[in-house]
Amino acid sequence: MGNIWFADRRSSRVMTSDPPPPGAASARPGEPVAIVGVAALDPGTLDDVVVDVARFGIPPLQARSMNRMQLLMLETARRCLADAGHPARPLPAERTDVVTGLCFALDRQHANALRVELPRYAREVERAAVAAGADPDSAARAGDELRGLLTRRLGGSPHDRVGEMASTIPARVAAAFTLRGRTLAVESAEATSFVALAHALEQLRAKGSDAVLVLTGQRDESPYAAWALDEKGRGGGGRGSGAGVTPGAGAARGAGAARRAGAARRAGAARRAGQASGTGRPSDPPLSARPLTPGVGAVLLKRLSDAVRDQDRVYATILDCTLRHDPRPGCFRPSRSAELRQRTAAASLRAAGIDPGTVQYVEYVDSAVPTGAEATAVLAGPVATSDPSTPVATIDPTDPTGPEPAAGPPHRPPDAVRLGTGDGRAFAHAGLASLLKVALALHQSRYPDQAAVPDAESDGTAPRSPQPGAPWPTGVRAGVPRRAVVQGASLTGTFSHLVLEEHPGPRAGGPRAGDRPGSRGRTHRAWAAATRAVPVAVVGLGGRFAGAADAAGFWRVVSSGRTRIGPVPDAVLDRDLYHSPGALSLTHSYTDQGGHVPVPDEPPEDLAVLPPRYAALDGAQRLALAVAAELFAPRQVLGGRGVVAVGGTLGPTRERRAHAGLVLDGLEETVVGLPALAGLSALGQKRLLERLRERTGRVGGGLPPALLDGCLASGVAALLANEYGLDAVPLAVEAACASSLAALDVAVAALRSGTADYALAGGVELACNVRDMVLCSALGLLSHSRNAPFDAGADGFTPGDGCGLFLLKRYDDARRDGDTVHGVIRAVGASNDAKSLIAPDVAGQVRAMQRAFAQVDFEPCTVDYLEAHGTGTKVGDRVEIAAAARLYAGGPRAEPLRIGSAKSFFGHTFAAAGSAGLLRTLLALRAGTLPPNTLLRTLNPALGLAAIPAEILTEERPWTRPPGRPRRAAVSSFGTGGINYHVLVEEHREEGSGPR
């Protein structure tokens, strides 16, 4: 989570009662990161941008299934790289990451969800028509007419499942420009841009990457998000408000929402009969809802020393990106804590190593849910004055290592600091939009162009708002560069603080004026040492998968040797509508098998989550809460700052259903206008609509503000942080089927850099749902029977539900604190194939494995067990074993490498797959038992296991500890889009000295 300084460690003795943990990184400033390429699309013309897909090597069949944001980000990436001089100038493509920031479901996700929901709605139309007096034949024709009308508008392709995914976007960018670093998508509400930038900074400073392309984007894909944001702003959403409406205002709010819903339905029904103009998106949002602000932008980042060496144009440098979280139970709402806001700023400025008095411009990006006018009154507090009596200095005024007081008078001149405002309703793009604006302003030596806002009432020392394009004077003192700050706040409770500095070009070595004495010089030597691969301990774990209510149950299932895959319940798959065995179809699933997990009906006993709020949560959020209760039982005291990174899909089911509901509400006039129902009288039409509303459960009344909480992918992480009181920045991570290990990578990086003292990481997904089963069947991905990795008859995977979560600390900290250590994460390697989005690649997988082993001091031949991705597809299994043979076949091996996969027991849990594999591996290490596989009847002879040599077990075996070393294992996850992760795990030995 790149340089996310949750709090400055040297002042933590003042902020908290806990001393700084040993082994944590010091507060020494990290190497500045240079912005060497920028691009932004005109927000007003996003729908008009023409993208030549052939230029990016995209086959026409796949192009039809691509979401619009994917096309826009491809074009933005092209422009950003071109701005940096590529392809004419070299780019470290082998170690260039692509990180995208997105929020809310994308257009193809909505269209696909609506297309799958359509048969159910059409059936209800037929039933309602018969009840209203239509004859059965006419009712059946009406259903066919409705299905045909909307299917043509929604479109459909076998590649829809791949094309709709958020993580396909960074993967597509990587493939288009042959970038082979890590690829992932992140989301953290309005803090999304800051989280993406922070992760990039961390990877660059740790030398895990040599360049990072960060793209963020936001479109108004559905009217629901804008409507729900406005409702949350009106309703407040405090802890006692249940569904997000303030006490005493519920009736009025509900009535107002109902009136707006009814008005929107009546006014827009005819228009929204055509709202699925290829996307299922209503043409107009509900009345009174302010739409989200569209925008797409990108920055290319490199270490400053590398940029200077390569003679890159540098727009500005990023000195720090600090995030802090205010964990408050109840409905999500922005924090109103001025103290935490100022502490965030103080920690960031201290981590940047600069005097607050040298900052000349502050841009504030408020939450999309207003917090009140008082927010701007404190936004520039830390930089508006250099008086030691201000909150910055009072954090620890006696600290000799703090920022050097500015020379001159204690109060800064009125013109010294100027204010600007960003647009929180740009949501995922809000932070990057402001960063681009400020970086270009620094480069051009002019304040950002923006409309002037009223000056704050003050005694004359408050910051002023700049007039458009005003000249930006030189630094506050000779030799001090121009500096600026971008601040942000999110509705989930996160504060963000980004410090920027102009880059005036090469200068003599030595400290700059306005820097902390001895804190930094702009030479490569100061930053030469890469971050050591600090071992990370797993000190808590929990999981819930098919047939396993907890981690202990998970191991019992594995030990039993019996799969828990079976027919999914009728409530999940309506077989009359959606099941067609043996047929490839855009509308049906040819299998009804899955590893189903029931969604909890009530929250854990130790949490006071009110029923209305719990009902509004997405199923993945409920499942994660249940698993977190296992992980935190008994309650653990976690000191310091943390991060909660949870792998999942950036487009929760709850949001897609909410959008589909709005769309279907708008079809009423279309329904009564179907030619097959022309014979119905006006009274018959009225009865039809009444029956239809009753049968579909759509009777008006509006949508509660709390429903927005269930529509945020990062809502899983934010829910865990807030309900368990964790001072930890929450984010969602999507990297297709490698999402869990990508989230683990984010968490491990934060711990190693010292930006977090603990981390909660894992993944959750409910893959047994009719939408995913239909979409995966259309591409022929699913097994016609059951998941059987490495079997000669393997024909695809079976979907499964599940969640696995892990509590992590630095290994030395865990030993100091007396924690139970379930295992030790020694390394995480990541790569992208930069080839096909669907077909796996041996070279790409080997690259991830090699990057993992580059972090450790042992050889592949000392790894005893490989928990494989093992999807059960012939090509996938063969490629994975071939990649393993490339790396693990070298060196003397006393025993064959044992290989297994959890998918034969629980199915393919998509984003949670890596957490299932890691959980199985950790439990096996703890039990000293090599885990078996199941459903393996005839080993696929094409795998070539003898070349390693390797063995796939079908029954448990004792895991004998080799002489002189701990048991070791590896876990792989490979995702659609060529996304590869490889984790090296080691047992903890109490009698030993631990990892070195």
Secondary structure, DSSP 8 states (H G I E B T S, - for coil): -TT--SS-GGGHHHH-SS---TT---S-----EEEEEEEEE-GGGGGG----GGGGT--HHHHTT--HHHHHHHHHHHHHHHHTTTTTS---GGGEEEEEE--S--HHHHHHHHHHHHHHHHHHHHHHHHHTT--HHHHHHHHHHHHHHHHHHH---TTHHHHT-TTHHHHHHHHHHT--S-EEEEE-GGGHHHHHHHHHHHHHHTTS-SEEEEEEEE----HHHHHHHHHHHHHB--GGGTTTB-TT-HHHHHHHHHHHHHHHHHHHHHHHTT--SSS---SS--TT------EEEEEEEEEHHHHHHTT---SEEEEEEEEEE----SS------HHHHHHHHHHHHHHHTB-GGG--EEEEE--SS---THHHHHTTHHHH---TTSHHHHT-TT-TTS----SS-SS--TTS-EEEE--GGGGGGHHHHHHHHHHHHHHHTB-----------SSS-S-B---TT-B----SSTT---EEEEEEE-TTSEEEEEEEE-------SS--TTB-TTT--S-GGGG-S------EEEEEEEEEETTBSSHHHHHHHHHHT----EE--TTT--HHHHB-TT---SS-BS--EEB-----SS--TT----HHHHHHS-HHHHHHHHHHHHHTSS-----S-EEEEEE--SS-HHHHHHHHHHHHHTTHHHHHT-GGGTT--HHHHHHHHHHHHHHHT-------GGGGGGG-TTHHHHHHHHHTT--EEEEEEE-GGGHHHHHHHHHHHHHHHTS-SEEEEEEEEE--SHHHHHHHHHTT-B-SS---TTBTT---B-BBEEEEEEEEEEHHHHHHHT----EEEEEEEEEE--S-SSS--HHHHHHHHHHHHTTSSS-GGG--EEE----S-HHHHHHHHHHHHHHHTSS--SS-EEEE-THHHH-B-GGGHHHHHHHHHHHHHHHTEE----S--SB-GGG-GGGTTEEE-SS-EE----TTS--EEEEEEEETTTEEEEEEEE---TTS----
